[in-house]
Amino acid sequence: MVDEKWAGCRKVLGSPVVEAIARAREFLEQHHTGELLNLVGQTVDDLALGREVADKRYFPVSYGGGKSCDDDLLTGRGMFYITQAGKVMLDCTSGHYQMTWGYNHPALTAAAAEAMDLGVVWDNHSNTPSVPVKELAEKLVASGGANETGLDRILLGLCTGSAACGAGLKMMMARYLNDSERSGLGPPVMVSLTGNYHGTDIVTQTLRGMWPGLLARMETVQVEPNDDDQLKEAFRQYGKRIAGFWAEPLMMNCEAVLLRDDYLRLARRLCTENRTLMALDEIQTGFWYPEVFLFRQIEIAPDIAILGKGLTAGFHSLSGVLYRHDLDILEQYDAISTNGNASLAALIGLCNLQLLEQDRDGLAAVAARHYQGLCQLASQFPSLVETVNGKGLLTGLKFRNREDALGFHQAAVERGLWLRVHAYHPGHRTVLMKYALVVQDSIVDFVLGVSKDLLKTTPWR
């Protein structure tokens, strides 16, 4: 390699780091999927960074402060990544659930480079939206089925899903507080599901019971997911005081619990009867199904849909709120992010939607293979596995006890499978997977094979 190559990166990262990343990238490019699967869990000495660099001494303890960097990512391609120690890993969770097409998808990286060469800017003021932003808005409204659902407006000037949830909550509050028929009913009530995760905004965090006593003009009520009686009782007790009902159709932050279709239809009916706004948070589920949004598959129409994570395939965070035009009641600066409209990210979002449309049939087939395979595992090891949660490529393997969930997770990571485990709340004992859409049958079968071996041998016991 010539020293002039990647000169800018060398100045900020140093040549040893740049050379290590380049070696790892070339390794991933030169090996096909089958070869990489044979190497998962192995350490390739030539790929190791070779020295401790950019350690985590300044990180918060909750984010690995002071811990080893060996397992940290050096570079990735598709579903595979190389750690700083040179270990080959298979990422079964799409980064942090947002890398729709895995790491460095060639079509998306090429589109970004081409767009920058063309002159598409990275970001700009929301008052001067670029063509990619307006095209993305049109495509998303169409994907939401405006003719059938009435969702014909979209707010895209938002960076994170937390900001998008906050915007949706503000719409609910504004509608309630401006409703003269509700002026004497008392503070508005928000109903949400136990185990929900609607972002890190301090107000939306009250939906999951945090910061008790903080808000004087809003009350929150939590009900158990899929519990019809609790939902009915909440609406019976509060009625038209309920300004909003919040739900994630598949709760990836709560053991991948899937809401039943009839439960969501019940919620829709109760919301309509009480003039309550129904918000479906699709930050996790959006762009992981052929229909783009899971509510389209369920054939239910929320009043508000929250978009995020997979929208731009992890390239640059961009989120949005899809809603009906009669809810277009916020002023311009009531709900924005100061990053503006993210023109380049919007173009990647358009490419993401195009890839999703092209791979519709293949995605459905590989998703069925994965889910059915997990169900077979559960039936083969009933003393260990209680059930399989989720749907399609978003799944959770729920164990009968917490210790086995933790043990399986640790053993899987040691074998090179990057998984997540929910075991930090009472009763939680589920190992989570969320495959990127580049997943192949061979990868599904490989993970099922490793999982079966671990369940059979239980090396953690």
C-alpha positions as a Python dict, from the first residue, in 0.01 Angstrom:
ca = {
    (1, 'M'): (0, 0, 0),
    (2, 'V'): (124, 346, -78),
    (3, 'D'): (141, 592, 207),
    (4, 'E'): (-67, 847, 16),
    (5, 'K'): (-370, 621, 10),
    (6, 'W'): (-639, 719, 260),
    (7, 'A'): (-421, 1014, 363),
    (8, 'G'): (-705, 1190, 545),
    (9, 'C'): (-786, 884, 755),
    (10, 'R'): (-419, 830, 831),
    (11, 'K'): (-395, 1183, 972),
    (12, 'V'): (-675, 1130, 1221),
    (13, 'L'): (-653, 756, 1294),
    (14, 'G'): (-287, 679, 1231),
    (15, 'S'): (-135, 442, 978),
    (16, 'P'): (-147, 125, 1195),
    (17, 'V'): (-523, 162, 1241),
    (18, 'V'): (-582, 240, 873),
    (19, 'E'): (-374, -59, 765),
    (20, 'A'): (-563, -289, 1004),
    (21, 'I'): (-902, -172, 877),
    (22, 'A'): (-785, -213, 517),
    (23, 'R'): (-662, -569, 583),
    (24, 'A'): (-992, -662, 748),
    (25, 'R'): (-1195, -508, 465),
    (26, 'E'): (-996, -695, 200),
    (27, 'F'): (-1034, -1018, 398),
    (28, 'L'): (-1411, -985, 403),
    (29, 'E'): (-1425, -896, 34),
    (30, 'Q'): (-1204, -1189, -71),
    (31, 'H'): (-1398, -1460, 112),
    (32, 'H'): (-1746, -1573, 9),
    (33, 'T'): (-2023, -1641, 259),
    (34, 'G'): (-1951, -2012, 295),
    (35, 'E'): (-1583, -1950, 370),
    (36, 'L'): (-1665, -1683, 624),
    (37, 'L'): (-1916, -1908, 799),
    (38, 'N'): (-1640, -2165, 843),
    (39, 'L'): (-1429, -1895, 1011),
    (40, 'V'): (-1694, -1751, 1243),
    (41, 'G'): (-1563, -1749, 1599),
    (42, 'Q'): (-1201, -1786, 1491),
    (43, 'T'): (-928, -1526, 1539),
    (44, 'V'): (-715, -1444, 1234),
    (45, 'D'): (-388, -1308, 1372),
    (46, 'D'): (-306, -1106, 1061),
    (47, 'L'): (-626, -906, 1112),
    (48, 'A'): (-565, -799, 1471),
    (49, 'L'): (-509, -431, 1529),
    (50, 'G'): (-197, -528, 1718),
    (51, 'R'): (-205, -263, 1989),
    (52, 'E'): (-447, -105, 2230),
    (53, 'V'): (-587, 201, 2059),
    (54, 'A'): (-883, 428, 2122),
    (55, 'D'): (-973, 241, 2440),
    (56, 'K'): (-1291, 293, 2639),
    (57, 'R'): (-1148, 455, 2950),
    (58, 'Y'): (-1364, 765, 2898),
    (59, 'F'): (-1688, 574, 2831),
    (60, 'P'): (-1965, 552, 3090),
    (61, 'V'): (-1958, 227, 3286),
    (62, 'S'): (-2293, 129, 3133),
    (63, 'Y'): (-2134, 148, 2786),
    (64, 'G'): (-1826, -58, 2858),
    (65, 'G'): (-1608, 198, 3031),
    (66, 'G'): (-1281, 37, 3135),
    (67, 'K'): (-1354, -295, 2965),
    (68, 'S'): (-1147, -470, 2699),
    (69, 'C'): (-1174, -353, 2338),
    (70, 'D'): (-1100, -696, 2188),
    (71, 'D'): (-1463, -758, 2089),
    (72, 'D'): (-1515, -409, 1946),
    (73, 'L'): (-1578, -372, 1575),
    (74, 'L'): (-1294, -292, 1336),
    (75, 'T'): (-1488, -317, 1009),
    (76, 'G'): (-1775, -514, 861),
    (77, 'R'): (-1938, -626, 540),
    (78, 'G'): (-2284, -775, 512),
    (79, 'M'): (-2358, -968, 831),
    (80, 'F'): (-1991, -1033, 914),
    (81, 'Y'): (-1752, -812, 1104),
    (82, 'I'): (-1394, -827, 1228),
    (83, 'T'): (-1309, -730, 1584),
    (84, 'Q'): (-1004, -536, 1697),
    (85, 'A'): (-856, -868, 1809),
    (86, 'G'): (-905, -1013, 1459),
    (87, 'K'): (-1201, -1238, 1547),
    (88, 'V'): (-1459, -1314, 1278),
    (89, 'M'): (-1811, -1247, 1403),
    (90, 'L'): (-2156, -1303, 1254),
    (91, 'D'): (-2385, -1016, 1351),
    (92, 'C'): (-2734, -1151, 1415),
    (93, 'T'): (-2875, -819, 1539),
    (94, 'S'): (-2810, -576, 1251),
    (95, 'G'): (-2569, -355, 1441),
    (96, 'H'): (-2803, -206, 1699),
    (97, 'Y'): (-3115, -320, 1513),
    (98, 'Q'): (-3078, -46, 1248),
    (99, 'M'): (-2846, -181, 975),
    (100, 'T'): (-3122, -289, 737),
    (101, 'W'): (-2881, -427, 476),
    (102, 'G'): (-2588, -503, 705),
    (103, 'Y'): (-2247, -337, 698),
    (104, 'N'): (-2119, -147, 393),
    (105, 'H'): (-2378, -273, 145),
    (106, 'P'): (-2214, -218, -198),
    (107, 'A'): (-2524, -68, -360),
    (108, 'L'): (-2576, 179, -76),
    (109, 'T'): (-2210, 282, -43),
    (110, 'A'): (-2191, 328, -421),
    (111, 'A'): (-2510, 538, -416),
    (112, 'A'): (-2370, 760, -139),
    (113, 'A'): (-2042, 814, -326),
    (114, 'E'): (-2225, 882, -653),
    (115, 'A'): (-2464, 1125, -487),
    (116, 'M'): (-2182, 1324, -328),
    (117, 'D'): (-1999, 1334, -659),
    (118, 'L'): (-2321, 1456, -821),
    (119, 'G'): (-2356, 1734, -567),
    (120, 'V'): (-2623, 1606, -330),
    (121, 'V'): (-2545, 1780, -1),
    (122, 'W'): (-2514, 1603, 332),
    (123, 'D'): (-2765, 1823, 511),
    (124, 'N'): (-2950, 2150, 476),
    (125, 'H'): (-3207, 2372, 645),
    (126, 'S'): (-3556, 2227, 669),
    (127, 'N'): (-3696, 2539, 501),
    (128, 'T'): (-3517, 2446, 179),
    (129, 'P'): (-3579, 2070, 140),
    (130, 'S'): (-3388, 1906, -142),
    (131, 'V'): (-3534, 1678, -408),
    (132, 'P'): (-3430, 1353, -229),
    (133, 'V'): (-3615, 1463, 86),
    (134, 'K'): (-3933, 1541, -106),
    (135, 'E'): (-3910, 1218, -307),
    (136, 'L'): (-3861, 1019, 14),
    (137, 'A'): (-4165, 1187, 171),
    (138, 'E'): (-4378, 1088, -129),
    (139, 'K'): (-4254, 727, -123),
    (140, 'L'): (-4315, 689, 249),
    (141, 'V'): (-4668, 825, 229),
    (142, 'A'): (-4735, 582, -55),
    (143, 'S'): (-4587, 293, 146),
    (144, 'G'): (-4816, 387, 435),
    (145, 'G'): (-5117, 344, 205),
    (146, 'A'): (-5258, 697, 228),
    (147, 'N'): (-5570, 606, 29),
    (148, 'E'): (-5663, 329, 271),
    (149, 'T'): (-5517, 457, 599),
    (150, 'G'): (-5550, 833, 561),
    (151, 'L'): (-5185, 881, 662),
    (152, 'D'): (-5108, 1157, 413),
    (153, 'R'): (-4860, 1380, 600),
    (154, 'I'): (-4505, 1315, 711),
    (155, 'L'): (-4264, 1508, 930),
    (156, 'L'): (-3907, 1421, 824),
    (157, 'G'): (-3699, 1695, 985),
    (158, 'L'): (-3610, 1464, 1274),
    (159, 'C'): (-3285, 1289, 1349),
    (160, 'T'): (-3366, 1019, 1602),
    (161, 'G'): (-3657, 797, 1686),
    (162, 'S'): (-3672, 963, 2028),
    (163, 'A'): (-3740, 1298, 1859),
    (164, 'A'): (-4003, 1134, 1637),
    (165, 'C'): (-4184, 980, 1936),
    (166, 'G'): (-4167, 1316, 2109),
    (167, 'A'): (-4328, 1482, 1806),
    (168, 'G'): (-4610, 1227, 1803),
    (169, 'L'): (-4671, 1281, 2172),
    (170, 'K'): (-4684, 1658, 2118),
    (171, 'M'): (-4951, 1609, 1849),
    (172, 'M'): (-5159, 1410, 2095),
    (173, 'M'): (-5118, 1670, 2370),
    (174, 'A'): (-5196, 1963, 2141),
    (175, 'R'): (-5509, 1798, 2005),
    (176, 'Y'): (-5636, 1716, 2355),
    (177, 'L'): (-5561, 2056, 2510),
    (178, 'N'): (-5724, 2241, 2220),
    (179, 'D'): (-6040, 2028, 2237),
    (180, 'S'): (-6312, 2238, 2405),
    (181, 'E'): (-6524, 1927, 2473),
    (182, 'R'): (-6243, 1787, 2691),
    (183, 'S'): (-6154, 2104, 2880),
    (184, 'G'): (-6332, 1995, 3197),
    (185, 'L'): (-6226, 1629, 3198),
    (186, 'G'): (-5890, 1674, 3365),
    (187, 'P'): (-5531, 1610, 3260),
    (188, 'P'): (-5487, 1396, 2947),
    (189, 'V'): (-5398, 1030, 2991),
    (190, 'M'): (-5154, 832, 2778),
    (191, 'V'): (-5195, 455, 2768),
    (192, 'S'): (-4891, 247, 2678),
    (193, 'L'): (-4775, -112, 2714),
    (194, 'T'): (-4559, -247, 2993),
    (195, 'G'): (-4209, -296, 2854),
    (196, 'N'): (-4248, -25, 2590),
    (197, 'Y'): (-3954, 175, 2460),
    (198, 'H'): (-4047, 498, 2286),
    (199, 'G'): (-3711, 668, 2306),
    (200, 'T'): (-3496, 853, 2556),
    (201, 'D'): (-3684, 1185, 2569),
    (202, 'I'): (-3767, 1257, 2932),
    (203, 'V'): (-4139, 1296, 2857),
    (204, 'T'): (-4177, 982, 2646),
    (205, 'Q'): (-3985, 793, 2915),
    (206, 'T'): (-4277, 861, 3147),
    (207, 'L'): (-4472, 618, 2928),
    (208, 'R'): (-4262, 340, 3081),
    (209, 'G'): (-4292, 463, 3438),
    (210, 'M'): (-3977, 670, 3465),
    (211, 'W'): (-3958, 1009, 3639),
    (212, 'P'): (-4273, 961, 3854),
    (213, 'G'): (-4435, 1284, 3961),
    (214, 'L'): (-4254, 1493, 3702),
    (215, 'L'): (-4555, 1584, 3488),
    (216, 'A'): (-4854, 1768, 3631),
    (217, 'R'): (-5061, 1801, 3314),
    (218, 'M'): (-5039, 1443, 3188),
    (219, 'E'): (-5097, 1100, 3341),
    (220, 'T'): (-4963, 771, 3212),
    (221, 'V'): (-5116, 427, 3244),
    (222, 'Q'): (-4941, 102, 3151),
    (223, 'V'): (-5121, -217, 3055),
    (224, 'E'): (-4977, -560, 2983),
    (225, 'P'): (-4926, -642, 2614),
    (226, 'N'): (-5202, -858, 2466),
    (227, 'D'): (-5416, -835, 2781),
    (228, 'D'): (-5762, -750, 2645),
    (229, 'D'): (-5920, -709, 2987),
    (230, 'Q'): (-5661, -460, 3112),
    (231, 'L'): (-5697, -255, 2795),
    (232, 'K'): (-6075, -249, 2822),
    (233, 'E'): (-6054, -153, 3189),
    (234, 'A'): (-5818, 137, 3112),
    (235, 'F'): (-6061, 276, 2856),
    (236, 'R'): (-6358, 213, 3085),
    (237, 'Q'): (-6190, 403, 3367),
    (238, 'Y'): (-6050, 700, 3173),
    (239, 'G'): (-6262, 710, 2856),
    (240, 'K'): (-6223, 1032, 2661),
    (241, 'R'): (-5947, 1149, 2894),
    (242, 'I'): (-5722, 914, 2704),
    (243, 'A'): (-5545, 1139, 2454),
    (244, 'G'): (-5324, 866, 2310),
    (245, 'F'): (-5261, 493, 2297),
    (246, 'W'): (-4903, 385, 2223),
    (247, 'A'): (-4785, 45, 2104),
    (248, 'E'): (-4496, -120, 1925),
    (249, 'P'): (-4646, -398, 1710),
    (250, 'L'): (-4340, -609, 1791),
    (251, 'M'): (-4160, -514, 2110),
    (252, 'M'): (-3792, -581, 2041),
    (253, 'N'): (-3702, -406, 2367),
    (254, 'C'): (-3933, -638, 2559),
    (255, 'E'): (-3831, -992, 2463),
    (256, 'A'): (-3960, -954, 2104),
    (257, 'V'): (-4322, -980, 2218),
    (258, 'L'): (-4554, -971, 1915),
    (259, 'L'): (-4890, -804, 1962),
    (260, 'R'): (-5183, -1014, 1843),
    (261, 'D'): (-5370, -878, 1542),
    (262, 'D'): (-5702, -898, 1727),
    (263, 'Y'): (-5553, -710, 2022),
    (264, 'L'): (-5449, -423, 1797),
    (265, 'R'): (-5793, -424, 1632),
    (266, 'L'): (-5951, -404, 1978),
    (267, 'A'): (-5725, -108, 2059),
    (268, 'R'): (-5821, 56, 1730),
    (269, 'R'): (-6193, 17, 1809),
    (270, 'L'): (-6155, 156, 2162),
    (271, 'C'): (-5951, 449, 2034),
    (272, 'T'): (-6213, 533, 1772),
    (273, 'E'): (-6497, 514, 2022),
    (274, 'N'): (-6320, 749, 2262),
    (275, 'R'): (-6166, 985, 2004),
    (276, 'T'): (-5823, 869, 2119),
    (277, 'L'): (-5523, 890, 1887),
    (278, 'M'): (-5355, 556, 1819),
    (279, 'A'): (-4978, 564, 1763),
    (280, 'L'): (-4790, 262, 1635),
    (281, 'D'): (-4418, 291, 1696),
    (282, 'E'): (-4254, 117, 1397),
    (283, 'I'): (-3900, 228, 1474),
    (284, 'Q'): (-3802, -138, 1516),
    (285, 'T'): (-4039, -302, 1268),
    (286, 'G'): (-4044, -54, 982),
    (287, 'F'): (-3841, -152, 670),
    (288, 'W'): (-3797, -513, 787),
    (289, 'Y'): (-4103, -651, 610),
    (290, 'P'): (-4201, -659, 241),
    (291, 'E'): (-4492, -423, 314),
    (292, 'V'): (-4241, -170, 460),
    (293, 'F'): (-4461, -112, 766),
    (294, 'L'): (-4593, -395, 980),
    (295, 'F'): (-4928, -219, 1028),
    (296, 'R'): (-4988, -269, 655),
    (297, 'Q'): (-4948, -643, 701),
    (298, 'I'): (-5190, -636, 992),
    (299, 'E'): (-5432, -424, 785),
    (300, 'I'): (-5489, -171, 1058),
    (301, 'A'): (-5475, 207, 1029),
    (302, 'P'): (-5316, 400, 1317),
    (303, 'D'): (-5355, 776, 1345),
    (304, 'I'): (-4979, 819, 1384),
    (305, 'A'): (-4691, 594, 1280),
    (306, 'I'): (-4337, 653, 1404),
    (307, 'L'): (-4047, 573, 1170),
    (308, 'G'): (-3677, 541, 1243),
    (309, 'K'): (-3378, 306, 1267),
    (310, 'G'): (-3397, 107, 941),
    (311, 'L'): (-3519, 403, 733),
    (312, 'T'): (-3168, 490, 613),
    (313, 'A'): (-3009, 148, 672),
    (314, 'G'): (-2780, 287, 942),
    (315, 'F'): (-2611, 535, 708),
    (316, 'H'): (-2720, 848, 898),
    (317, 'S'): (-3000, 862, 1148),
    (318, 'L'): (-3321, 1002, 1003),
    (319, 'S'): (-3664, 950, 1151),
    (320, 'G'): (-4016, 1064, 1083),
    (321, 'V'): (-4379, 1080, 1185),
    (322, 'L'): (-4648, 964, 943),
    (323, 'Y'): (-4994, 1100, 1029),
    (324, 'R'): (-5330, 1228, 903),
    (325, 'H'): (-5355, 1582, 769),
    (326, 'D'): (-5603, 1687, 1037),
    (327, 'L'): (-5328, 1632, 1294),
    (328, 'D'): (-5102, 1882, 1117),
    (329, 'I'): (-5135, 2120, 1413),
    (330, 'L'): (-4777, 2177, 1533),
    (331, 'E'): (-4591, 2495, 1447),
    (332, 'Q'): (-4272, 2478, 1244),
    (333, 'Y'): (-4027, 2464, 1534),
    (334, 'D'): (-4240, 2264, 1775),
    (335, 'A'): (-4084, 1932, 1670),
    (336, 'I'): (-3760, 1931, 1473),
    (337, 'S'): (-3397, 1826, 1495),
    (338, 'T'): (-3134, 2085, 1425),
    (339, 'N'): (-2972, 1855, 1171),
    (340, 'G'): (-3236, 1975, 922),
    (341, 'N'): (-3347, 1745, 641),
    (342, 'A'): (-3036, 1528, 579),
    (343, 'S'): (-3051, 1524, 199),
    (344, 'L'): (-2788, 1253, 152),
    (345, 'A'): (-2951, 1031, 413),
    (346, 'A'): (-3285, 1078, 236),
    (347, 'L'): (-3131, 956, -89),
    (348, 'I'): (-3005, 644, 91),
    (349, 'G'): (-3356, 601, 227),
    (350, 'L'): (-3489, 597, -130),
    (351, 'C'): (-3230, 334, -225),
    (352, 'N'): (-3329, 134, 82),
    (353, 'L'): (-3693, 129, -29),
    (354, 'Q'): (-3588, 27, -379),
    (355, 'L'): (-3386, -267, -246),
    (356, 'L'): (-3678, -370, -28),
    (357, 'E'): (-3912, -374, -326),
    (358, 'Q'): (-3668, -575, -537),
    (359, 'D'): (-3620, -846, -272),
    (360, 'R'): (-3981, -886, -154),
    (361, 'D'): (-4027, -1255, -239),
    (362, 'G'): (-3682, -1362, -123),
    (363, 'L'): (-3722, -1183, 210),
    (364, 'A'): (-4049, -1358, 286),
    (365, 'A'): (-3896, -1699, 214),
    (366, 'V'): (-3581, -1659, 423),
    (367, 'A'): (-3781, -1504, 709),
    (368, 'A'): (-4010, -1809, 715),
    (369, 'R'): (-3709, -2042, 713),
    (370, 'H'): (-3556, -1863, 1012),
    (371, 'Y'): (-3875, -1847, 1220),
    (372, 'Q'): (-3978, -2206, 1149),
    (373, 'G'): (-3627, -2324, 1230),
    (374, 'L'): (-3639, -2157, 1570),
    (375, 'C'): (-3979, -2314, 1639),
    (376, 'Q'): (-3833, -2656, 1561),
    (377, 'L'): (-3548, -2588, 1804),
    (378, 'A'): (-3797, -2496, 2073),
    (379, 'S'): (-3988, -2819, 2017),
    (380, 'Q'): (-3665, -3024, 2033),
    (381, 'F'): (-3549, -2870, 2361),
    (382, 'P'): (-3868, -2804, 2560),
    (383, 'S'): (-3690, -2829, 2895),
    (384, 'L'): (-3473, -2530, 2801),
    (385, 'V'): (-3679, -2320, 2560),
    (386, 'E'): (-4024, -2200, 2654),
    (387, 'T'): (-4134, -2038, 2328),
    (388, 'V'): (-4034, -1835, 2023),
    (389, 'N'): (-4142, -1472, 2019),
    (390, 'G'): (-4156, -1229, 1730),
    (391, 'K'): (-4225, -1258, 1360),
    (392, 'G'): (-4014, -1306, 1049),
    (393, 'L'): (-3654, -1195, 1097),
    (394, 'L'): (-3729, -1021, 1429),
    (395, 'T'): (-3734, -1296, 1689),
    (396, 'G'): (-3669, -1392, 2047),
    (397, 'L'): (-3582, -1736, 2186),
    (398, 'K'): (-3742, -1732, 2530),
    (399, 'F'): (-3582, -1968, 2782),
    (400, 'R'): (-3750, -2122, 3083),
    (401, 'N'): (-3501, -1966, 3323),
    (402, 'R'): (-3278, -1662, 3324),
    (403, 'E'): (-2953, -1848, 3387),
    (404, 'D'): (-2992, -2058, 3072),
    (405, 'A'): (-3070, -1747, 2864),
    (406, 'L'): (-2756, -1577, 2992),
    (407, 'G'): (-2548, -1892, 2950),
    (408, 'F'): (-2667, -1953, 2595),
    (409, 'H'): (-2599, -1591, 2503),
    (410, 'Q'): (-2244, -1597, 2638),
    (411, 'A'): (-2168, -1931, 2471),
    (412, 'A'): (-2307, -1806, 2139),
    (413, 'V'): (-2092, -1490, 2150),
    (414, 'E'): (-1786, -1702, 2223),
    (415, 'R'): (-1873, -1911, 1916),
    (416, 'G'): (-1885, -1593, 1709),
    (417, 'L'): (-2259, -1520, 1700),
    (418, 'W'): (-2333, -1163, 1806),
    (419, 'L'): (-2671, -1185, 1978),
    (420, 'R'): (-2849, -983, 2243),
    (421, 'V'): (-3015, -1107, 2560),
    (422, 'H'): (-3301, -957, 2763),
    (423, 'A'): (-3248, -1063, 3121),
    (424, 'Y'): (-3212, -735, 3306),
    (425, 'H'): (-3577, -698, 3411),
    (426, 'P'): (-3761, -940, 3641),
    (427, 'G'): (-3899, -1230, 3440),
    (428, 'H'): (-3702, -1153, 3123),
    (429, 'R'): (-3505, -1446, 2981),
    (430, 'T'): (-3496, -1408, 2602),
    (431, 'V'): (-3215, -1418, 2347),
    (432, 'L'): (-3284, -1177, 2059),
    (433, 'M'): (-3209, -1187, 1687),
    (434, 'K'): (-3281, -932, 1416),
    (435, 'Y'): (-3119, -1037, 1091),
    (436, 'A'): (-3016, -785, 829),
    (437, 'L'): (-3202, -829, 501),
    (438, 'V'): (-2891, -963, 328),
    (439, 'V'): (-2933, -1287, 524),
    (440, 'Q'): (-2913, -1606, 318),
    (441, 'D'): (-3043, -1957, 372),
    (442, 'S'): (-2689, -2076, 448),
    (443, 'I'): (-2655, -1818, 727),
    (444, 'V'): (-2993, -1913, 875),
    (445, 'D'): (-2896, -2281, 871),
    (446, 'F'): (-2554, -2207, 1023),
    (447, 'V'): (-2702, -2015, 1318),
    (448, 'L'): (-2964, -2285, 1372),
    (449, 'G'): (-2689, -2548, 1369),
    (450, 'V'): (-2474, -2365, 1624),
    (451, 'S'): (-2780, -2298, 1840),
    (452, 'K'): (-2882, -2664, 1831),
    (453, 'D'): (-2531, -2769, 1932),
    (454, 'L'): (-2531, -2527, 2225),
    (455, 'L'): (-2875, -2635, 2341),
    (456, 'K'): (-2770, -2998, 2318),
    (457, 'T'): (-2440, -2961, 2505),
    (458, 'T'): (-2528, -2668, 2739),
    (459, 'P'): (-2157, -2579, 2786),
    (460, 'W'): (-2246, -2301, 3032),
    (461, 'R'): (-2380, -2545, 3292),
}
